[in-house]
Amino acid sequence: MSSLCARNRFIVADVDVLLPLYRANLPWLRETLESLQRQTNINWHLVAVIHGQDAGMSDLINSFSFSATVLSAPEEGNLSDTLNAGLAHCTAPFVARIDQDDIAEPSRLARQCAELNRDSNCVVLGSNATLIDESGQVIGERLLPESADDVLRMMRWKAAVMHPTVTFRTESIRAAGGYSPVAANVEDYDLWLRALRHGTIRSLPDKLLRYRLHGNQMTQTKKISKASARVVRDSRLALARARGESVLAARFRQGVWAAKQTGRRWTR
């Protein structure tokens, strides 16, 4: 792991924006960075982690005036490794996730940080999202459960928040163990199951992200590995035990979840 630049890191940020970078999605990176530049009423710092070849991404980031740390991650690592590398460099109380093909609405960071400051029990806060195509045209929306109870009910079966919409408490996610490098393609769901042992997860009704659907998203058609399924199983059972819930029921839900992954095409 090497640091390509750390600009204006002395600024005390309210939130660090964690951005993993892959060359495949380079065409939309400028739009993502421009959307971050437009954030209002918040002090934020970008922590970008370039996976593999730079391909001019660090120069593009350096062309903006905002505070940024740009890191280089080994190409042999996976998404969890890349995210954990960035998380290790986050010093703000909150971390906001975004991907390099999505667009943050101007109020996103301020809105989520204000809500996390208001609700001390919430450790992960997502939002609804507007769906856009490759050219940025609106093609739909993604609405998710909002209350902690509704999120918990869905989370027992599947992920109930969109990864690139979330802002989370830095120390709570570190206490949960960060992203598991073994849980390939389900690293976010596994992390949310573990985070629920440290507090609640909710989503705001606001559509704070424009989520781009396109052919270059990080997809793979093969099944999740047995190792990934075991990691999720262990996190699911640990959550059930921590909440005093039926482990037998949690095992049943794991079986249903694992069966549904067969032949599924994973997107981010």
GUNU-171778 format. One record per residue (C-alpha): residue number from 1; residue in one letter; x, y, z. Coordinates in Angstrom, 2 decimals. Layout:
PT   num   residuo        c1        c2        c3
PT   NUM         A         X         Y         Z
...
END
This chain:
PT   num   residuo        c1        c2        c3
PT     1         M      0.00      0.00      0.00
PT     2         S      1.42      3.37     -1.00
PT     3         S      0.16      6.95     -0.74
PT     4         L      0.10      8.87     -4.02
PT     5         C     -0.87     12.14     -2.37
PT     6         A     -2.35     13.60      0.80
PT     7         R     -3.55     17.13      0.19
PT     8         N     -4.90     19.41      2.95
PT     9         R     -5.13     16.51      5.43
PT    10         F     -4.78     18.97      8.30
PT    11         I     -8.39     20.02      7.71
PT    12         V    -10.67     18.64     10.42
PT    13         A    -13.31     16.76      8.47
PT    14         D    -16.80     15.87      9.63
PT    15         V    -16.83     12.91      7.26
PT    16         D    -14.35     11.00      5.11
PT    17         V    -15.62      9.88      1.69
PT    18         L    -14.31      6.40      0.89
PT    19         L    -13.98      5.87     -2.86
PT    20         P    -12.48      2.68     -4.38
PT    21         L    -11.20      3.27     -7.92
PT    22         Y    -11.06      0.82    -10.80
PT    23         R    -10.03      1.67    -14.34
PT    24         A    -13.13      0.05    -15.91
PT    25         N    -15.40      2.81    -14.60
PT    26         L    -13.10      5.72    -15.43
PT    27         P    -15.56      7.44    -17.88
PT    28         W    -17.83      8.58    -15.02
PT    29         L    -15.24      9.45    -12.38
PT    30         R    -15.23     13.16    -13.20
PT    31         E    -19.01     13.33    -12.67
PT    32         T    -18.65     11.60     -9.31
PT    33         L    -15.92     14.00     -8.20
PT    34         E    -17.92     17.00     -9.42
PT    35         S    -20.87     15.84     -7.34
PT    36         L    -18.63     15.68     -4.29
PT    37         Q    -17.28     19.14     -5.05
PT    38         R    -20.88     20.43     -4.88
PT    39         Q    -21.52     19.13     -1.34
PT    40         T    -22.96     21.83      0.90
PT    41         N    -22.70     22.73      4.60
PT    42         I    -20.14     20.04      5.49
PT    43         N    -16.39     19.65      5.94
PT    44         W    -15.37     16.48      4.15
PT    45         H    -12.21     14.73      3.00
PT    46         L    -11.80     12.26      0.15
PT    47         V     -9.98      8.97      0.75
PT    48         A     -9.58      7.38     -2.69
PT    49         V     -7.97      3.97     -3.14
PT    50         I     -6.77      3.06     -6.63
PT    51         H     -6.87     -0.68     -7.26
PT    52         G     -4.18     -1.62     -9.77
PT    53         Q     -3.30      0.78    -12.58
PT    54         D     -3.68      4.51    -11.95
PT    55         A     -4.73      5.36    -15.54
PT    56         G     -4.67      9.09    -14.75
PT    57         M     -7.13      8.87    -11.88
PT    58         S     -4.82     10.49     -9.32
PT    59         D     -4.15     13.40    -11.70
PT    60         L     -7.89     13.88    -12.17
PT    61         I     -8.45     13.97     -8.40
PT    62         N     -5.57     16.42     -7.99
PT    63         S     -7.23     18.77    -10.50
PT    64         F     -9.98     19.42     -7.93
PT    65         S     -9.53     21.78     -5.00
PT    66         F    -11.04     19.63     -2.27
PT    67         S     -9.03     17.88      0.45
PT    68         A     -7.95     14.40     -0.62
PT    69         T     -5.78     11.40      0.20
PT    70         V     -5.08      9.09     -2.73
PT    71         L     -3.75      5.60     -2.04
PT    72         S     -2.53      2.82     -4.31
PT    73         A     -3.71     -0.72     -3.54
PT    74         P     -2.13     -3.90     -4.96
PT    75         E     -3.98     -5.32     -7.95
PT    76         E     -4.10     -8.80     -6.44
PT    77         G     -6.33     -7.64     -3.60
PT    78         N    -10.13     -7.75     -3.71
PT    79         L    -12.74     -5.06     -3.00
PT    80         S    -12.67     -5.73      0.75
PT    81         D     -8.89     -5.26      0.80
PT    82         T     -9.25     -1.99     -1.10
PT    83         L    -11.96     -0.68      1.21
PT    84         N    -10.11     -1.72      4.36
PT    85         A     -6.98      0.03      3.11
PT    86         G     -8.96      3.23      2.75
PT    87         L    -10.78      2.75      6.04
PT    88         A     -7.42      2.57      7.81
PT    89         H     -6.72      6.13      6.62
PT    90         C    -10.09      7.55      7.69
PT    91         T     -9.89      9.81     10.74
PT    92         A    -13.29     11.54     10.69
PT    93         P    -16.09     10.27     12.95
PT    94         F    -18.13      9.24      9.91
PT    95         V    -17.30      7.55      6.62
PT    96         A    -19.47      7.93      3.52
PT    97         R    -19.23      5.35      0.75
PT    98         I    -19.58      6.15     -2.91
PT    99         D    -18.52      4.47     -6.14
PT   100         Q    -16.85      6.08     -9.11
PT   101         D    -19.86      5.89    -11.41
PT   102         D    -22.49      7.32     -9.04
PT   103         I    -23.53     10.90     -8.33
PT   104         A    -24.11     12.30     -4.84
PT   105         E    -26.85     14.87     -4.44
PT   106         P    -25.49     18.17     -3.00
PT   107         S    -27.07     17.69      0.43
PT   108         R    -26.08     14.04      0.84
PT   109         L    -23.14     14.31      3.23
PT   110         A    -24.63     17.05      5.39
PT   111         R    -27.99     15.30      5.56
PT   112         Q    -26.59     11.93      6.64
PT   113         C    -24.07     13.33      9.11
PT   114         A    -26.75     15.48     10.75
PT   115         E    -28.98     12.42     11.15
PT   116         L    -26.16     10.32     12.60
PT   117         N    -25.40     13.10     15.07
PT   118         R    -29.09     13.17     16.02
PT   119         D    -29.49      9.39     16.39
PT   120         S    -26.63      8.03     18.46
PT   121         N    -27.92      4.44     18.16
PT   122         C    -27.64      4.38     14.37
PT   123         V    -24.32      2.99     13.13
PT   124         V    -25.09      2.72      9.39
PT   125         L    -27.37      5.15      7.55
PT   126         G    -28.36      4.63      3.93
PT   127         S    -30.82      6.38      1.65
PT   128         N    -33.10      5.76     -1.28
PT   129         A    -31.64      6.27     -4.74
PT   130         T    -32.47      7.47     -8.23
PT   131         L    -31.45      5.02    -10.95
PT   132         I    -29.69      6.45    -14.01
PT   133         D    -28.32      4.93    -17.22
PT   134         E    -24.90      5.32    -18.84
PT   135         S    -25.77      8.80    -20.14
PT   136         G    -27.15      9.96    -16.79
PT   137         Q    -30.82      9.74    -17.76
PT   138         V    -33.23      8.78    -15.00
PT   139         I    -34.62      5.27    -15.51
PT   140         G    -36.20      4.54    -12.15
PT   141         E    -35.73      4.59     -8.42
PT   142         R    -34.74      2.22     -5.66
PT   143         L    -36.74      2.48     -2.46
PT   144         L    -35.63      0.65      0.67
PT   145         P    -37.05      0.11      4.16
PT   146         E    -36.40      3.15      6.32
PT   147         S    -37.04      2.32      9.98
PT   148         A    -34.59      0.34     12.08
PT   149         D    -37.22     -2.37     12.68
PT   150         D    -38.04     -2.75      8.98
PT   151         V    -34.35     -2.82      8.05
PT   152         L    -33.67     -5.49     10.66
PT   153         R    -36.52     -7.63      9.37
PT   154         M    -35.21     -7.48      5.81
PT   155         M    -31.59     -7.84      6.88
PT   156         R    -32.37    -11.24      8.37
PT   157         W    -32.96    -12.37      4.79
PT   158         K    -30.93    -10.05      2.53
PT   159         A    -29.18     -6.69      2.39
PT   160         A    -31.57     -3.83      3.19
PT   161         V    -29.30     -0.86      2.37
PT   162         M    -27.44      0.08     -0.82
PT   163         H    -23.70      0.04     -0.21
PT   164         P    -22.78      3.25     -2.10
PT   165         T    -25.54      5.21     -0.30
PT   166         V    -24.35      4.56      3.25
PT   167         T    -22.59      6.74      5.76
PT   168         F    -21.41      4.92      8.87
PT   169         R    -19.73      5.52     12.20
PT   170         T    -16.02      4.92     11.72
PT   171         E    -15.33      3.40     15.12
PT   172         S    -18.43      1.19     15.06
PT   173         I    -17.42     -0.35     11.75
PT   174         R    -13.88     -0.87     12.99
PT   175         A    -15.30     -2.50     16.12
PT   176         A    -17.34     -4.77     13.86
PT   177         G    -14.12     -5.86     12.14
PT   178         G    -14.35     -3.91      8.89
PT   179         Y    -14.89     -5.64      5.56
PT   180         S    -14.15     -9.37      5.52
PT   181         P    -11.63    -10.23      2.77
PT   182         V    -13.18    -13.70      2.62
PT   183         A    -16.74    -12.52      1.91
PT   184         A    -16.15    -11.79     -1.77
PT   185         N    -19.23    -10.30     -3.51
PT   186         V    -21.15    -10.18     -0.23
PT   187         E    -18.72     -8.04      1.77
PT   188         D    -21.32     -5.36      2.44
PT   189         Y    -24.11     -7.71      3.58
PT   190         D    -21.71     -9.55      5.87
PT   191         L    -20.53     -6.26      7.37
PT   192         W    -24.08     -5.02      7.97
PT   193         L    -24.92     -8.25      9.82
PT   194         R    -21.94     -7.67     12.10
PT   195         A    -22.65     -3.94     12.45
PT   196         L    -26.15     -4.72     13.76
PT   197         R    -24.53     -6.05     16.92
PT   198         H    -23.25     -2.50     17.58
PT   199         G    -26.38     -0.46     16.84
PT   200         T    -29.18      0.08     14.36
PT   201         I    -29.21      0.49     10.59
PT   202         R    -31.68      2.79      8.85
PT   203         S    -32.23      4.53      5.53
PT   204         L    -33.42      8.06      4.91
PT   205         P    -36.40      8.52      2.59
PT   206         D    -34.47     11.12      0.60
PT   207         K    -32.96     10.03     -2.72
PT   208         L    -29.42     11.17     -1.93
PT   209         L    -27.60      9.21     -4.65
PT   210         R    -27.95      8.76     -8.38
PT   211         Y    -26.98      5.13     -8.90
PT   212         R    -25.71      4.34    -12.39
PT   213         L    -26.58      1.06    -14.11
PT   214         H    -24.22      0.07    -16.91
PT   215         G    -22.34     -2.81    -18.48
PT   216         N    -18.98     -2.11    -16.82
PT   217         Q    -20.14     -2.55    -13.25
PT   218         M    -18.15     -4.96    -11.13
PT   219         T    -20.12     -8.11    -11.93
PT   220         Q    -19.44    -11.78    -12.05
PT   221         T    -21.69    -14.62    -13.03
PT   222         K    -20.21    -17.42    -10.94
PT   223         K    -21.69    -18.40     -7.61
PT   224         I    -20.37    -17.01     -4.36
PT   225         S    -17.75    -19.24     -2.84
PT   226         K    -18.41    -21.66     -0.01
PT   227         A    -16.01    -19.58      2.09
PT   228         S    -18.09    -16.43      1.48
PT   229         A    -21.28    -18.29      2.41
PT   230         R    -19.67    -19.54      5.63
PT   231         V    -18.64    -16.02      6.61
PT   232         V    -22.19    -14.75      6.12
PT   233         R    -23.55    -17.77      8.01
PT   234         D    -21.27    -17.11     10.97
PT   235         S    -22.22    -13.41     11.03
PT   236         R    -25.92    -14.28     10.78
PT   237         L    -25.76    -16.79     13.64
PT   238         A    -23.70    -14.44     15.81
PT   239         L    -26.31    -11.73     15.34
PT   240         A    -29.12    -14.11     16.29
PT   241         R    -27.27    -15.16     19.45
PT   242         A    -26.48    -11.55     20.38
PT   243         R    -30.16    -10.62     20.07
PT   244         G    -31.40    -13.73     21.88
PT   245         E    -33.17    -14.98     18.76
PT   246         S    -33.61    -18.50     17.46
PT   247         V    -30.41    -19.86     15.99
PT   248         L    -32.44    -22.56     14.27
PT   249         A    -34.49    -19.91     12.48
PT   250         A    -31.27    -18.09     11.53
PT   251         R    -29.90    -21.33     10.05
PT   252         F    -33.10    -21.72      8.02
PT   253         R    -32.81    -18.15      6.70
PT   254         Q    -29.18    -18.82      5.80
PT   255         G    -30.24    -21.87      3.78
PT   256         V    -32.86    -19.84      1.90
PT   257         W    -30.39    -17.01      1.27
PT   258         A    -27.67    -19.38      0.05
PT   259         A    -30.09    -21.13     -2.31
PT   260         K    -31.08    -17.82     -3.87
PT   261         Q    -27.46    -17.00     -4.67
PT   262         T    -27.20    -19.93     -7.07
PT   263         G    -26.70    -18.56    -10.54
PT   264         R    -27.27    -14.99     -9.40
PT   265         R    -25.46    -12.22    -11.25
PT   266         W    -23.77     -9.99     -8.71
PT   267         T    -23.65     -6.23     -9.19
PT   268         R    -21.20     -4.30     -7.03
END
